[in-house]
Amino acid sequence: MTAIASQVPGRVSQLFVEDNQEIKKGDLLLQMDPRDYEARLAQAQANLTAARSQLEQAKSQLTAAQATAQETRESVVAVEARASYAKTNLSRLPISKKHN
């Protein structure tokens, strides 16, 4: 006679042996009710789907932010070019002297 213990919690849905029945290695002793595990699996799959959705949303936001940053860099370059052009034009103008 050997005592056995489950490595996972759960309800037994079907018992395939009787008291004092001789069994051999590999004999199926019982069947666990799968409903609790199926519910946990469904919840884990829903969580995974939600996490993947959040990841895709974050990737889209990153792409949009990168595009905005690129536009901003290009705007800065354009403003610097206009400022340089204006400075060059300003240096070419004759400076008028004030008369006192």
C-alpha atoms as an extended CHARMM CRD file, in Angstrom:
* protein
*
       100  EXT
         1         1  MET       CA              0.0000000000        0.0000000000        0.0000000000  PROA      1               0.0000000000
         2         2  THR       CA              1.3780000000        3.4150000000       -1.0090000000  PROA      2               0.0000000000
         3         3  ALA       CA             -0.0210000000        6.8460000000       -0.3000000000  PROA      3               0.0000000000
         4         4  ILE       CA             -0.2340000000        9.2130000000       -3.2230000000  PROA      4               0.0000000000
         5         5  ALA       CA             -0.6180000000       12.9630000000       -3.3630000000  PROA      5               0.0000000000
         6         6  SER       CA             -1.4110000000       15.2650000000       -6.2390000000  PROA      6               0.0000000000
         7         7  GLN       CA              1.1990000000       17.7520000000       -7.3780000000  PROA      7               0.0000000000
         8         8  VAL       CA             -1.5450000000       20.1530000000       -8.4540000000  PROA      8               0.0000000000
         9         9  PRO       CA             -4.6850000000       21.2620000000       -6.6570000000  PROA      9               0.0000000000
        10        10  GLY       CA             -8.0370000000       20.3390000000       -8.1270000000  PROA      10              0.0000000000
        11        11  ARG       CA            -11.1150000000       18.1880000000       -7.9760000000  PROA      11              0.0000000000
        12        12  VAL       CA            -11.1740000000       14.5410000000       -8.9670000000  PROA      12              0.0000000000
        13        13  SER       CA            -13.7970000000       13.9550000000      -11.6420000000  PROA      13              0.0000000000
        14        14  GLN       CA            -13.3290000000       10.2180000000      -12.0410000000  PROA      14              0.0000000000
        15        15  LEU       CA            -11.6080000000        7.4980000000      -10.0040000000  PROA      15              0.0000000000
        16        16  PHE       CA            -10.3840000000        4.4420000000      -11.9130000000  PROA      16              0.0000000000
        17        17  VAL       CA             -9.2680000000        2.2540000000       -8.9730000000  PROA      17              0.0000000000
        18        18  GLU       CA            -10.8760000000        0.7870000000       -5.8860000000  PROA      18              0.0000000000
        19        19  ASP       CA             -9.5390000000        0.3050000000       -2.3650000000  PROA      19              0.0000000000
        20        20  ASN       CA             -6.8370000000       -2.3590000000       -2.1710000000  PROA      20              0.0000000000
        21        21  GLN       CA             -6.7940000000       -2.8580000000       -5.9420000000  PROA      21              0.0000000000
        22        22  GLU       CA             -3.4510000000       -3.9430000000       -7.3490000000  PROA      22              0.0000000000
        23        23  ILE       CA             -2.0490000000       -1.4980000000       -9.8630000000  PROA      23              0.0000000000
        24        24  LYS       CA              0.9650000000       -1.4340000000      -12.1320000000  PROA      24              0.0000000000
        25        25  LYS       CA              3.2840000000        1.3810000000      -13.1110000000  PROA      25              0.0000000000
        26        26  GLY       CA              1.5650000000        3.5300000000      -15.7140000000  PROA      26              0.0000000000
        27        27  ASP       CA             -2.0070000000        2.6000000000      -14.7170000000  PROA      27              0.0000000000
        28        28  LEU       CA             -4.3920000000        5.5360000000      -14.7940000000  PROA      28              0.0000000000
        29        29  LEU       CA             -5.6060000000        6.1180000000      -11.2450000000  PROA      29              0.0000000000
        30        30  LEU       CA             -7.8910000000        9.0990000000      -11.5670000000  PROA      30              0.0000000000
        31        31  GLN       CA             -8.9380000000       11.9760000000      -13.7700000000  PROA      31              0.0000000000
        32        32  MET       CA             -8.8550000000       15.5790000000      -12.5800000000  PROA      32              0.0000000000
        33        33  ASP       CA            -11.7230000000       17.9240000000      -13.4010000000  PROA      33              0.0000000000
        34        34  PRO       CA            -10.2640000000       20.1530000000      -16.1450000000  PROA      34              0.0000000000
        35        35  ARG       CA            -12.7240000000       23.0660000000      -15.7600000000  PROA      35              0.0000000000
        36        36  ASP       CA            -10.5940000000       25.0720000000      -13.2950000000  PROA      36              0.0000000000
        37        37  TYR       CA             -7.5180000000       24.6510000000      -15.4990000000  PROA      37              0.0000000000
        38        38  GLU       CA             -9.4600000000       25.4770000000      -18.6580000000  PROA      38              0.0000000000
        39        39  ALA       CA            -10.7580000000       28.6730000000      -17.0220000000  PROA      39              0.0000000000
        40        40  ARG       CA             -7.2230000000       29.6470000000      -15.9760000000  PROA      40              0.0000000000
        41        41  LEU       CA             -5.9630000000       28.8970000000      -19.4810000000  PROA      41              0.0000000000
        42        42  ALA       CA             -8.7100000000       31.0220000000      -21.0380000000  PROA      42              0.0000000000
        43        43  GLN       CA             -7.8370000000       33.8940000000      -18.6710000000  PROA      43              0.0000000000
        44        44  ALA       CA             -4.1340000000       33.5700000000      -19.4680000000  PROA      44              0.0000000000
        45        45  GLN       CA             -4.8780000000       33.5740000000      -23.2060000000  PROA      45              0.0000000000
        46        46  ALA       CA             -7.0670000000       36.6790000000      -22.8110000000  PROA      46              0.0000000000
        47        47  ASN       CA             -4.2630000000       38.3770000000      -20.8710000000  PROA      47              0.0000000000
        48        48  LEU       CA             -1.7920000000       37.4540000000      -23.6040000000  PROA      48              0.0000000000
        49        49  THR       CA             -4.0890000000       38.8470000000      -26.2950000000  PROA      49              0.0000000000
        50        50  ALA       CA             -4.4960000000       42.0840000000      -24.3230000000  PROA      50              0.0000000000
        51        51  ALA       CA             -0.7290000000       42.3640000000      -23.8230000000  PROA      51              0.0000000000
        52        52  ARG       CA             -0.1080000000       41.8260000000      -27.5410000000  PROA      52              0.0000000000
        53        53  SER       CA             -2.6730000000       44.5040000000      -28.3450000000  PROA      53              0.0000000000
        54        54  GLN       CA             -0.9670000000       46.9200000000      -25.9500000000  PROA      54              0.0000000000
        55        55  LEU       CA              2.3830000000       46.1210000000      -27.5580000000  PROA      55              0.0000000000
        56        56  GLU       CA              1.0260000000       46.8620000000      -31.0450000000  PROA      56              0.0000000000
        57        57  GLN       CA             -0.4860000000       50.1160000000      -29.7720000000  PROA      57              0.0000000000
        58        58  ALA       CA              2.8370000000       51.0970000000      -28.1910000000  PROA      58              0.0000000000
        59        59  LYS       CA              4.6620000000       50.3010000000      -31.4470000000  PROA      59              0.0000000000
        60        60  SER       CA              2.2120000000       52.5170000000      -33.3580000000  PROA      60              0.0000000000
        61        61  GLN       CA              2.6840000000       55.3330000000      -30.8530000000  PROA      61              0.0000000000
        62        62  LEU       CA              6.4560000000       54.9730000000      -31.1380000000  PROA      62              0.0000000000
        63        63  THR       CA              6.2780000000       55.1670000000      -34.9250000000  PROA      63              0.0000000000
        64        64  ALA       CA              4.1080000000       58.2990000000      -34.7070000000  PROA      64              0.0000000000
        65        65  ALA       CA              6.4560000000       59.8790000000      -32.1560000000  PROA      65              0.0000000000
        66        66  GLN       CA              9.4700000000       59.1110000000      -34.3430000000  PROA      66              0.0000000000
        67        67  ALA       CA              7.7270000000       60.7190000000      -37.3310000000  PROA      67              0.0000000000
        68        68  THR       CA              6.9100000000       63.8060000000      -35.2480000000  PROA      68              0.0000000000
        69        69  ALA       CA             10.5150000000       63.9980000000      -34.0330000000  PROA      69              0.0000000000
        70        70  GLN       CA             11.7750000000       63.7730000000      -37.6200000000  PROA      70              0.0000000000
        71        71  GLU       CA              9.4090000000       66.5590000000      -38.6880000000  PROA      71              0.0000000000
        72        72  THR       CA             10.6370000000       68.6830000000      -35.7790000000  PROA      72              0.0000000000
        73        73  ARG       CA             14.2880000000       68.0700000000      -36.7230000000  PROA      73              0.0000000000
        74        74  GLU       CA             13.5220000000       69.0510000000      -40.3120000000  PROA      74              0.0000000000
        75        75  SER       CA             11.7410000000       72.2050000000      -39.1130000000  PROA      75              0.0000000000
        76        76  VAL       CA             14.7600000000       73.1360000000      -36.9910000000  PROA      76              0.0000000000
        77        77  VAL       CA             17.0580000000       72.6580000000      -39.9850000000  PROA      77              0.0000000000
        78        78  ALA       CA             14.7760000000       74.8450000000      -42.1240000000  PROA      78              0.0000000000
        79        79  VAL       CA             14.6250000000       77.5850000000      -39.4570000000  PROA      79              0.0000000000
        80        80  GLU       CA             18.4220000000       77.4780000000      -39.0390000000  PROA      80              0.0000000000
        81        81  ALA       CA             18.8330000000       77.7740000000      -42.8100000000  PROA      81              0.0000000000
        82        82  ARG       CA             16.4930000000       80.7940000000      -42.9160000000  PROA      82              0.0000000000
        83        83  ALA       CA             18.3320000000       82.3650000000      -39.9770000000  PROA      83              0.0000000000
        84        84  SER       CA             21.6940000000       81.8140000000      -41.6790000000  PROA      84              0.0000000000
        85        85  TYR       CA             20.3490000000       83.3100000000      -44.9100000000  PROA      85              0.0000000000
        86        86  ALA       CA             18.9720000000       86.3060000000      -43.0320000000  PROA      86              0.0000000000
        87        87  LYS       CA             22.2820000000       86.7880000000      -41.2010000000  PROA      87              0.0000000000
        88        88  THR       CA             24.1810000000       86.6420000000      -44.5140000000  PROA      88              0.0000000000
        89        89  ASN       CA             21.8230000000       89.1970000000      -46.0600000000  PROA      89              0.0000000000
        90        90  LEU       CA             22.1020000000       91.4010000000      -42.9880000000  PROA      90              0.0000000000
        91        91  SER       CA             25.8970000000       91.3840000000      -43.2010000000  PROA      91              0.0000000000
        92        92  ARG       CA             25.7100000000       92.5280000000      -46.8350000000  PROA      92              0.0000000000
        93        93  LEU       CA             23.5960000000       95.5700000000      -46.0590000000  PROA      93              0.0000000000
        94        94  PRO       CA             25.4770000000       98.8250000000      -45.6020000000  PROA      94              0.0000000000
        95        95  ILE       CA             25.3490000000      100.0600000000      -42.0600000000  PROA      95              0.0000000000
        96        96  SER       CA             23.9730000000      103.5600000000      -41.8880000000  PROA      96              0.0000000000
        97        97  LYS       CA             25.6220000000      105.8890000000      -39.4640000000  PROA      97              0.0000000000
        98        98  LYS       CA             23.5420000000      108.0200000000      -37.2530000000  PROA      98              0.0000000000
        99        99  HSD       CA             23.9630000000      111.7610000000      -37.6190000000  PROA      99              0.0000000000
       100       100  ASN       CA             24.1950000000      113.7320000000      -34.3930000000  PROA      100             0.0000000000
